[in-house]
């Protein structure tokens, strides 16, 4: 999936797919661990999210044992 287009107002890319693959974890497993719906995680991983709550971001990073910068990158 390509990053959001510049006309969307940002060039943030979510590396959720890559991090899940590296950890051998499914989106369903992450959703269960984090307490967020698969649909919402799918929106995030497909670079369609307009916003993310810090509590959700914290929970995802804890579940994936990563830093925010590992998950969200600019212009990749």
Number of C-alpha atoms within 10 A of each C-alpha: 10 10 18 18 12 10 7 10 9 13 16 18 21 27 20 21 17 13 16 15 11 10 10 8 13 12 18 15 13 19 18 12 14 20 12 15 13 15 12 13 20 17 13 19 20 17 20 16 15 10 7 10 8 9 10 14 16 15 17 23 17 14 14 20 12 13 13 14 11 15 19 17 14 11 13 11
